[in-house]
Amino acid sequence: MRLEGFGVTVRFALLAVVWGASFLFIKVGLAGLSPAQIALARVALGALALAVVLVARRRPLPRDPVLWGHLAVVSVLLCVVPFLLFSWAEQYISSGLASIFNATTPLVTMLLAAAALPEERFTPPRVLGLSLGFLGVLTIVGVWHGVDVSHQLTAQLACLGATTCYGACFVYMRRFVSPRGADPVVVAFGQTGSATVILGLLAPAIAVTPVHLDFAVVASTVALGVFGTGIAYVWNVRIIAAWGAANASAVTYLTPVVGVLLGVLVLGEPVSWNQPAGAVLIVVGILAAHGRLRRRTREPEMVSR
């Protein structure tokens, strides 16, 4: 049992590293590929890795056409649009900053869920968490410098657009996909496979720039697709099964730390004080929204009479 628990801990650490490093992989890949080419390679390699897992586990694909329709919508919201937006954005901002914006996903999800799902109504902790998260975004952007419409600001807005897609997708999946009880790995393959088909059809129009490959570009793209978009999902499913969704979601707090550190150490990216300060506010906002900042009170002892 202890060995199994250690294995889950290792997967958790690897998941934080791989997802945090995804933004570094995108940045390196942009040296030889366009944003659309990175997005296409990412989903194709991720789908290939998940296909290998499905074959090894002998998991059949679903035959429900309605489920495949929902997975097509999921692929657009979870893969096609956000992968394009993050890849485009990193042409103008650092990989570390992109990873920080990615950390807003739980807060955006909570906001959209409150608007779309009656059972996810606003509560005081959630309002506090969303307020802190919004303050964190404003801190990262540095609003005290004034609003300067530039590629950098547009890139930051693109990152927020990507996390909004993630949030909308999680709400959509909860309402239309989860009730069907499909295997999580099958769902992951369905969404990456559908995204591969969609981006493949769009490729003649959006992925036509020349390709310049070297070892760093190829290795980063393979790691981004196979591990960051494929195998990491399998790890996440196993962590959720062992620790529960709430504990597994703690990886959200670590990915921006990994992303910023790798950007600084590997690429020499500069970091201004407001970026980590804003990230801290976002993480505190997530904790507050989930009620994890409340002091635990001791249960009163039962007194027999």
Salt bridges, closest charged atoms under 4 A:
ASP64 OD2 - ARG180 NH1 2.74
GLU119 OE2 - ARG174 NH2 3.90
GLU120 OE1 - ARG126 NH2 3.06
GLU120 OE2 - ARG174 NH1 2.41
ASP183 OD2 - ARG59 NH1 2.43
GLU301 OE2 - ARG298 NH2 3.68
